[in-house]
Amino acid sequence: MFAMLLGAFGLVAAGTALVVIPNVWAVAAMLLFCVFIVIIGVALWVDAGEKETGTVALLKAGASHTLPVLSAEKIHDEELKLQLWVRLPNDEVAPHRCGDAACRKAARAAPNSELPAIADPAGRAWAVVHGPVDC
């Protein structure tokens, strides 16, 4: 939403600049930049909707579980995160990469900690719950 507002502001600014600034190429470059920002905003919006669809499906089909944290380690990706190894309800071990406060607390207490999760054993889908679940 912010990117769309920023793009709209840029369009208004470009229209004003067209009247004030005689250099048409500068205005054209500014308009292209504004269109690029709007495209990024729309892409983020669509991506969030797709992720929400998967989460809603998991909420409907899954059940609440607590996953035991077996171990944890620091990883350096784009930012400092933790990788926690958790035991799923079907006894498989899976990684969970995160920097959330609850996950950091569980990592410090590993292997004597648990994380709340929603799991669908039939579909082999699971997700760690980082906040309140809004059904």
N, C-alpha and C positions, 0 to 999 in steps of 0.2 A: 504494500500500500504506500509506503514511504517513497519507493522508487517511482511509482506512478505520479505521486504529488510532485516529486522533484522534476519529473519529466514535463508535467503540465506547467510548472513554474518556468522551466527552461524554454518552453514554447512561447510563453508570454514574454519572457526576456528577449527571446530571439525576434519576436515581432516588434518589440520596442527598439531593439538594436537595428533592425532593418530600416526604420525611419531615421534613426540618429546616425548610424554608422554607414558610410557610403560603400565600404568594402563588402561586396556580396559574398565572396568566398569565406570570409570569417563567419558570416551569418549562416551560410550553408553548412560549414563545419560544426557550428553550434547546434543547428537543427539535427544533424546526423547523430551527434552525441546524445541529444535528448531522446531521439528515437531509440538509440541503443540502451539507454537507461530504462525506458519503458519496457522494452523487450526483456531485459533482465528481470524487472519486477513481475511481469506476466509469467515468465518461466519459473520463478520462485513460488508464485502463487499456485501454478499448476502442479508443481512437484509436491508442495505441502498437501494438496488435495489428494494426490495419489497415495501418499504415505498415510493419510488419515483413513482412507478406504481400507487399507490393509489392517490398520489398528482396530477399526470398528469391527471388521470380520473376526479378528482374533478375540476381541472382547465378547462377541456373541458365542463363539465356539469354544473358547478356552475356559479354564478354571484357575482360581487363585492358588498359588503355591508359594512356598519359601524355598529358595535355592541355596544350598550350602556353598559357601565360598571356600574352595580348596586351597588356592594360592593367589597371589597377586604380585605384579611387577610393574615398574615404571616403564613406559615406552615414550619415545620421542618421535611423534608424528609431525603434523603441522604445528601442534601445540603439545604441551606435556599432558599426557593422559595416563591412566592406569589400565592394565589388562588384568581382569579378574577371571580366574578359571572357576566355573560353577558346575555343579552336578545337576543335570536336568532330571525331571521326574521319570524318564525312561532309562535312567542310570548312565546316560552318555555324559561326557565332559565337554563343555563348550566355552569359548572365550567371550568375554563381554568387555569391550573397550569403552571407557567412560571417564569423565572428569567431574561428575556430579558429587555433591557433598556427601550424600548417603553412601555412594560407592567408595569414596575415599575413606570414610569411616569404617566400612566393611573391610576394605583392603588392609587398613591398619590392624584390625582385629583378626584377620585371617590366620589360621583356618577355623577359628571359633566364631564365625559370623555367618549370617544369612541375609539374602536379599529378597524382597517381595517381588513376585513375578506373576505373569499370566502365561499359561502354557496350554497348548492344544496337542496332546500326545498323538492323536490320529494324524494330524497334518504336519507334525514335527515342527511347528512354529512356536516361538516363545518370545517374551519381551520382559525386561526388567521394568518394574513400575517405579518411576522417579517422583511421582506426585500423586495427588488425588485422582482417582479414576472416575470420570464423568460418563455414566452410562445413560 
